Amino acid sequence: MLHSILEFDMLLERNRCTGCLMKNSQQDHSLWGERTSKPVDPLVMKLNASFAFDVRMFQEDIDASLAWANALAKVSVLTHKELETICQGLEAIRQEFDENKFKSRPSDEDIHTAVERRLTEIIGPSAGKLHTGRSRNDQVATDFRLWVMRACDVLVSAIEDLCQALLESAQSGRDVVLPGYTHLQHAQPVTWAHWILSHFWPLFRDRERFSRVRDSAAFLPLGSGALAGTSFPIDRQAIAEELGFHSVSQNSIDAVADRDFAAEFLFATALLGLHLSRVSEMLILFNSLEFGFIQLDDAYTTGSSLMPQKRNPDPLELARGKTGRLIGHLTSLLVTLKSLPSAYDKDLQEDKEPVFDAFDTLYDLLPVLSGLVRTLTLNPERMAAQLEPNLLATDVTDELVQRGVPFREAHRWVSQAVRLAEERDIPLGHLTQEDLLSINDAFQIDLSEVLDIYSSLEKRVTIGGTAQSALSQQILAAQQALGMPTSEG
């Protein structure tokens, strides 16, 4: 990494001297052979290299190489002894990576170059047979798909844990009542369980979405070559089964160019980020002094460098802030893909860093949010203090409808009653029968019988409603969705 303008200027000056451009290890291990008549400019090599970030695909590259070696042996390109030697060499390289002992070189343009270079050092010239019939184009597409498949598995597990945390909170707060909000204004009463489960279901959809992305990625490109396939009679279906792909690509040009799975992965991460941002925003508000509905555990807050009294909900704010990062990664890849002409183009090297960073962001974030939800404390008294009669205005309207008043007419009468109570600065329930009759002669109703929070909740018994019976159904459905042991309690 260049640390100063002076260092950058020195590098430019060095590269102006043609005498400095001598063959070195960069050319010795380049996978394109002797096509160029002079060594590649060091700045071009630096720009071209991707080892710094695609090294994280070493497991996938070794797995794919092992599968390819097996396929070559089946068509007699490799002898049994060569296959055994190559496989042992690849496993030795894997161990070096696992133990953080792999030593990279400046000539390691990418993970594929690095593995082949090291394999040659370990087993000698027979390593050169491994690349028979394949290209870095189909190799990198295979590695990347495998990596995304495995990343989806990790994120599905992390999302499930957060869903379980939300479900646990719902079960512990199913009797706690608070105002429901639309437009961030008091709307109708709901329970904490009903509210927190409204964030469970979007996250569960995210879980399902990542499962579908995994399926979308599970098509094997290996065997497509650079763009026209391979002339060796490779059993691609056998390779797919060995690596865990459910099928093989049907067109070799499409196979090396297709990054739909990466775009779908980034869309799934962006939408997951959006859902995390929304629940975080509300928890930030509910944790504020003005609401006081919840209190975050000290382990999930930070202090202020200036104000001793502060407890800041930094994890929630970071969840909200990192959503922009995730959306940006999706946009970045889509713009990269939008005008590529055909087959593989070097632009596609830009596909991995957004995907890797999106994964890292969520991998770090999801467990923190799970812990935060599991440790937050509810303040039912503060919630109850906000349960004012206007939350039940719709119940008054519904009561009039049940008595034969058309809904629009009933809605108008109750709106006038709410306005009258506000003008007098009294609760809605303090309006007298005479007050109601002054609005309309048919407005004959005992507000004290209608304005009851728990009665209002229990009226909504349909699936997805606030009644305890409906809530039990919803909790049961959530448990079943996660494959958890079910209970009605």
C-alpha positions in Angstrom: 0.0 0.0 0.0 1.3 3.4 -0.9 1.7 5.6 2.2 2.6 9.0 0.7 2.6 11.1 -2.5 6.4 10.9 -2.4 6.3 7.1 -2.5 3.9 7.2 -5.4 6.1 9.6 -7.3 9.1 7.4 -6.7 7.2 4.4 -8.1 6.2 6.4 -11.2 9.8 7.4 -11.8 11.1 3.9 -11.3 8.6 2.7 -14.0 9.8 5.3 -16.5 13.1 3.5 -16.6 12.8 0.7 -19.1 15.9 -0.9 -17.7 14.0 -1.6 -14.6 11.4 -3.7 -16.4 13.1 -7.1 -16.2 11.7 -10.6 -16.1 10.9 -11.6 -12.5 8.7 -13.9 -10.6 5.6 -12.1 -11.8 6.2 -13.3 -15.3 7.5 -16.7 -14.2 4.1 -17.6 -12.7 1.7 -15.7 -14.9 -1.0 -17.9 -16.2 -1.1 -16.3 -19.7 2.4 -17.6 -20.6 4.6 -15.7 -23.1 1.9 -13.8 -25.0 3.3 -10.4 -24.2 6.6 -9.2 -25.6 7.7 -7.3 -22.5 7.1 -7.5 -18.8 3.8 -6.0 -17.6 4.2 -2.6 -15.9 4.3 -3.0 -12.1 1.4 -0.5 -11.8 -0.7 -2.5 -14.2 0.2 -5.7 -12.2 -1.0 -3.9 -9.0 -4.2 -2.7 -10.7 -4.8 -6.2 -12.1 -4.1 -8.2 -9.0 -7.0 -9.5 -6.9 -5.2 -11.8 -4.5 -5.5 -9.4 -1.6 -9.3 -10.0 -1.5 -10.0 -13.2 -3.4 -7.6 -15.1 -1.1 -10.6 -15.7 1.1 -11.8 -18.1 -1.5 -8.9 -20.5 -1.0 -11.1 -23.3 0.4 -13.4 -23.0 -2.7 -10.4 -22.9 -5.1 -8.8 -25.9 -3.6 -12.2 -27.8 -3.5 -12.8 -27.0 -7.2 -9.3 -28.0 -8.1 -9.6 -31.3 -6.4 -12.9 -32.0 -8.2 -11.3 -31.0 -11.5 -8.3 -33.2 -10.9 -10.6 -36.2 -10.3 -12.5 -35.4 -13.5 -9.2 -35.2 -15.5 -8.1 -38.6 -14.1 -11.4 -40.1 -15.3 -10.6 -39.1 -18.8 -7.0 -40.3 -18.5 -5.4 -36.8 -18.6 -3.9 -37.6 -15.2 -2.5 -40.9 -14.1 -3.6 -42.4 -10.8 -0.2 -41.4 -9.4 -0.4 -37.9 -10.7 -3.9 -37.5 -9.3 -2.7 -38.7 -5.9 0.3 -36.4 -5.9 -1.8 -33.4 -7.0 -4.5 -34.1 -4.3 -1.9 -34.4 -1.6 -0.2 -31.2 -2.7 -3.6 -29.3 -2.7 -4.4 -30.6 0.8 -1.0 -29.5 2.0 -1.7 -26.0 0.6 -5.1 -26.0 2.3 -3.3 -26.8 5.6 -0.9 -23.9 5.1 -3.8 -21.5 4.6 -5.7 -23.0 7.6 -2.6 -22.6 9.8 -1.9 -19.1 8.4 1.5 -20.3 7.1 0.9 -19.7 3.4 3.5 -17.3 2.1 2.2 -15.2 -0.8 4.5 -13.6 -3.4 4.2 -10.5 -5.6 3.6 -12.7 -8.5 0.4 -14.1 -7.0 -2.0 -12.2 -9.2 -5.1 -14.0 -7.7 -5.9 -17.0 -5.6 -5.8 -19.4 -8.6 -2.2 -18.2 -9.5 -1.1 -18.5 -5.9 -2.4 -22.1 -5.5 -0.9 -23.3 -8.8 2.4 -21.6 -8.0 2.6 -23.2 -4.6 1.5 -26.6 -6.0 4.3 -26.4 -8.5 6.8 -25.7 -5.7 5.5 -28.7 -3.7 5.1 -31.4 -6.4 7.0 -30.1 -9.4 6.0 -29.8 -13.1 3.1 -32.2 -12.9 1.2 -29.4 -11.3 1.0 -27.8 -14.7 -1.4 -30.6 -15.8 -4.1 -29.4 -13.4 -5.1 -26.5 -15.5 -5.8 -28.7 -18.6 -9.1 -27.9 -20.1 -10.1 -25.2 -17.7 -9.8 -21.4 -17.7 -9.6 -18.9 -14.9 -12.9 -17.7 -16.3 -14.8 -20.8 -15.4 -12.6 -21.4 -12.3 -13.3 -18.1 -10.7 -17.0 -18.4 -11.5 -17.1 -21.8 -9.7 -15.1 -20.5 -6.7 -17.3 -17.5 -6.3 -20.6 -19.5 -6.6 -19.3 -22.0 -4.0 -18.3 -19.1 -1.7 -21.7 -17.4 -2.0 -23.5 -20.7 -1.4 -21.6 -21.2 1.8 -22.1 -17.5 2.8 -25.8 -17.9 2.4 -25.7 -20.9 4.8 -23.9 -18.8 7.4 -26.3 -15.8 7.1 -29.4 -18.1 7.2 -28.2 -19.4 10.5 -27.5 -15.9 11.9 -30.9 -14.7 10.8 -32.6 -17.6 12.4 -30.9 -16.8 15.7 -32.2 -13.2 15.5 -35.6 -14.5 14.6 -35.5 -16.7 17.7 -34.5 -13.7 19.8 -37.5 -11.7 18.5 -39.8 -14.7 19.2 -38.5 -15.1 22.7 -39.2 -11.4 23.3 -42.7 -11.8 21.9 -43.4 -14.7 24.2 -42.3 -12.8 27.3 -44.2 -9.7 26.4 -47.5 -11.1 25.0 -49.5 -9.4 27.8 -47.7 -6.0 27.6 -49.8 -3.4 25.8 -48.5 -0.3 24.1 -49.8 2.1 21.4 -49.5 1.0 17.9 -48.2 3.7 15.4 -48.9 4.7 11.9 -47.2 7.9 10.6 -45.4 7.7 14.0 -48.8 8.8 15.5 -50.9 6.9 18.0 -53.1 4.6 16.1 -54.6 1.5 17.9 -53.4 -0.6 20.9 -51.3 -3.6 20.3 -49.2 -5.9 22.4 -45.4 -6.0 22.6 -45.6 -9.5 21.2 -47.6 -8.4 18.2 -45.3 -5.4 17.6 -42.0 -7.3 17.8 -43.4 -10.1 15.6 -44.1 -7.5 12.9 -40.3 -7.5 12.6 -39.9 -11.3 12.8 -41.7 -11.9 9.6 -39.6 -9.6 7.3 -36.5 -11.2 8.7 -37.9 -14.7 8.1 -38.6 -13.7 4.5 -34.9 -12.6 4.4 -34.0 -16.1 5.6 -36.0 -17.7 2.8 -34.6 -15.2 0.3 -31.0 -16.3 1.1 -32.0 -19.9 0.7 -33.3 -19.0 -2.8 -30.1 -17.1 -3.5 -28.2 -20.3 -2.6 -30.2 -22.3 -5.0 -29.6 -19.6 -7.7 -25.9 -19.9 -7.2 -25.8 -23.7 -7.3 -25.2 -24.1 -11.0 -21.7 -25.4 -11.9 -19.7 -23.3 -14.4 -16.6 -25.5 -14.3 -16.0 -27.1 -17.7 -17.1 -24.1 -19.6 -13.5 -23.1 -20.3 -12.8 -19.5 -21.3 -16.2 -19.3 -23.1 -16.5 -22.2 -25.5 -16.4 -25.3 -23.2 -13.7 -27.9 -23.1 -12.5 -30.4 -25.7 -12.0 -33.1 -23.0 -14.9 -35.4 -22.3 -15.3 -34.2 -18.7 -18.3 -35.4 -16.7 -19.6 -32.1 -15.5 -22.5 -33.6 -13.6 -20.2 -35.7 -11.5 -18.2 -32.5 -10.7 -21.4 -30.8 -9.7 -22.4 -33.6 -7.4 -19.0 -33.7 -5.8 -19.0 -30.0 -5.1 -22.6 -29.7 -4.0 -24.1 -27.9 -7.0 -27.6 -29.1 -7.9 -27.0 -28.7 -11.7 -24.6 -27.6 -14.4 -24.7 -24.5 -16.6 -26.3 -25.0 -20.0 -24.3 -22.4 -22.0 -20.6 -21.9 -21.6 -20.7 -18.2 -22.6 -23.4 -17.5 -20.1 -21.7 -19.6 -17.4 -18.5 -17.4 -17.3 -20.4 -14.1 -17.5 -23.4 -14.8 -15.2 -23.2 -12.8 -12.0 -27.0 -12.8 -11.4 -26.4 -14.8 -8.2 -24.1 -12.1 -6.9 -26.6 -9.4 -7.6 -29.3 -11.5 -6.0 -27.0 -12.0 -2.9 -26.5 -8.2 -2.7 -30.2 -7.5 -3.1 -30.9 -9.9 -0.3 -28.2 -8.3 1.9 -29.6 -4.8 1.1 -33.2 -5.8 1.9 -32.1 -7.5 5.1 -30.2 -4.3 6.0 -33.4 -2.3 5.4 -35.4 -4.6 7.7 -32.7 -4.3 10.4 -32.6 -0.6 10.0 -36.4 -0.3 10.5 -36.5 -2.3 13.7 -33.4 -0.5 14.9 -35.0 2.9 14.3 -38.0 2.0 16.5 -35.9 0.5 19.2 -33.8 3.6 19.3 -37.0 5.7 19.8 -38.5 3.3 22.3 -35.2 3.4 24.3 -35.2 7.2 24.4 -36.2 9.2 27.5 -39.2 10.5 25.7 -40.7 7.0 25.1 -39.0 5.0 27.8 -40.7 1.8 26.6 -37.6 -0.3 26.8 -34.1 -0.1 28.3 -31.1 -1.6 26.6 -28.6 -3.6 28.5 -25.4 -1.7 29.3 -23.4 -4.3 27.3 -25.1 -3.0 24.2 -24.7 0.7 24.7 -21.7 3.1 24.8 -21.0 6.2 26.8 -20.2 9.8 25.8 -16.7 11.3 25.7 -18.1 14.5 27.1 -21.5 13.9 28.9 -21.2 11.4 31.8 -25.0 10.6 31.8 -25.2 9.3 28.3 -26.0 5.7 27.2 -25.9 5.6 23.4 -27.6 2.9 21.4 -24.6 2.6 19.0 -25.3 -0.9 17.7 -28.8 0.1 16.6 -27.5 3.3 15.0 -24.7 1.3 13.2 -27.4 -1.2 11.9 -29.3 1.8 10.6 -26.2 3.4 9.1 -24.7 0.3 7.5 -27.9 -0.2 5.4 -26.7 2.6 3.1 -23.4 0.7 2.7 -25.3 -2.5 1.7 -27.6 -0.7 -0.8 -24.5 1.0 -2.3 -22.9 -2.4 -2.9 -25.9 -3.6 -4.8 -25.9 -0.4 -6.9 -22.2 -0.8 -7.6 -22.5 -4.3 -8.9 -25.5 -3.5 -11.1 -23.7 -0.6 -12.7 -20.7 -2.8 -13.3 -22.8 -5.5 -15.0 -25.1 -3.3 -17.1 -23.0 -2.8 -20.2 -20.7 -5.8 -20.3 -20.5 -7.1 -24.0 -20.2 -10.9 -23.7 -18.6 -13.8 -21.9 -15.9 -12.8 -19.3 -14.6 -9.3 -19.0 -12.1 -8.0 -16.4 -14.8 -5.7 -15.1 -16.1 -8.8 -13.3 -13.2 -8.6 -10.9 -15.3 -5.9 -9.3 -18.0 -8.4 -8.3 -16.3 -9.8 -5.2 -15.4 -7.0 -2.9 -19.0 -5.7 -2.6 -20.2 -9.3 -1.9 -17.4 -9.9 0.6 -18.0 -6.7 2.5 -21.7 -7.1 2.5 -21.3 -10.5 4.1 -18.7 -9.2 6.6 -21.1 -6.4 7.6 -24.0 -8.7 8.3 -21.8 -11.4 9.9 -20.6 -8.8 12.5 -24.0 -7.2 12.9 -26.6 -10.0 13.2 -25.2 -11.6 16.4 -24.9 -8.2 18.1 -28.6 -7.5 17.4 -29.6 -10.9 18.6 -27.8 -10.3 21.9 -29.3 -6.8 22.2 -32.9 -8.1 21.7 -32.4 -10.9 24.2 -31.1 -8.6 26.9 -33.4 -5.5 26.5 -35.9 -4.8 29.3 -39.5 -3.8 28.8 -41.1 -1.0 30.8 -44.8 -1.9 30.8 -45.7 1.1 33.0 -44.3 3.6 30.6 -46.2 1.9 27.7 -49.5 1.8 29.7 -49.1 5.6 30.4 -49.5 6.2 26.7 -52.7 4.2 26.3 -55.1 7.1 25.9 -58.8 6.7 24.8 -58.3 8.1 21.3 -56.6 4.8 20.5 -60.0 3.2 20.6 -61.8 5.7 18.3 -62.1 2.9 15.6 -63.8 0.7 18.2 -66.5 3.3 18.7 -66.9 3.5 14.9 -67.2 -0.3 14.7 -69.8 -0.3 17.4 -71.9 2.2 15.5 -71.6 0.1 12.4 -72.8 -3.0 14.2 -75.9 -0.9 15.2 -76.6 -0.3 11.5 -74.9 3.1 10.9 -73.0 3.2 7.5 -69.3 3.1 8.1 -68.6 6.5 6.4 -71.3 8.1 8.5 -70.0 6.5 11.7 -66.5 7.6 10.9 -67.6 11.2 10.5 -69.5 11.2 13.8 -66.6 9.8 15.7 -64.2 12.2 14.1 -66.4 15.1 15.3 -66.5 13.6 18.8 -62.7 13.3 18.9 -62.4 17.0 17.8 -65.0 18.1 20.4 -63.0 16.3 23.2 -59.8 17.9 22.0 -61.4 21.4 22.0 -62.5 20.9 25.6 -59.2 19.3 26.5 -60.8 16.2 28.0 -60.4 12.5 27.2 -62.8 11.1 24.6 -64.5 9.0 27.3 -65.5 12.1 29.2 -68.0 13.2 26.6 -71.6 12.9 27.8 -74.5 11.4 26.0 -75.8 14.9 25.3 -72.4 15.7 23.7 -72.8 12.8 21.3 -76.4 13.5 20.5 -75.4 17.1 19.6 -73.3 15.5 16.8 -76.2 13.3 15.6 -79.5 12.2 17.1 -78.6 8.6 16.3 -75.3 8.8 18.1 -76.6 6.8 21.1 -73.7 4.9 22.7 -72.3 4.4 26.1 -68.6 5.2 25.6 -67.6 3.6 28.9 -68.6 0.2 27.5 -66.6 0.6 24.3 -63.4 2.4 25.5 -61.7 -0.6 27.0 -58.2 -1.5 25.8 -58.3 -5.2 26.5 -61.7 -5.6 25.0 -60.4 -3.9 21.9 -57.5 -6.3 21.7 -59.6 -9.3 22.1 -62.1 -8.3 19.4 -59.5 -8.9 16.8 -59.5 -12.7 16.6 -58.8 -13.1 12.9 -55.5 -14.6 11.8 -52.8 -11.9 12.3 -54.9 -10.0 14.8 -54.2 -8.8 18.4 -56.4 -11.2 20.4 -54.6 -13.7 22.5 -56.0 -16.6 20.5 -54.7 -15.0 17.3 -51.4 -14.2 19.0 -51.0 -17.9 20.0 -51.6 -18.9 16.4 -49.0 -16.4 15.2 -46.4 -17.6 17.7 -47.1 -21.2 16.7 -46.7 -20.3 13.1 -43.4 -18.6 13.8 -42.1 -21.6 15.7 -43.1 -23.9 12.9 -41.5 -21.6 10.4 -38.2 -21.9 12.2 -38.6 -25.6 12.8 -38.7 -25.1 16.6 -40.6 -27.2 19.1 -44.0 -25.7 19.2 -46.2 -24.7 22.1 -49.4 -22.8 22.5 -48.0 -20.9 25.5 
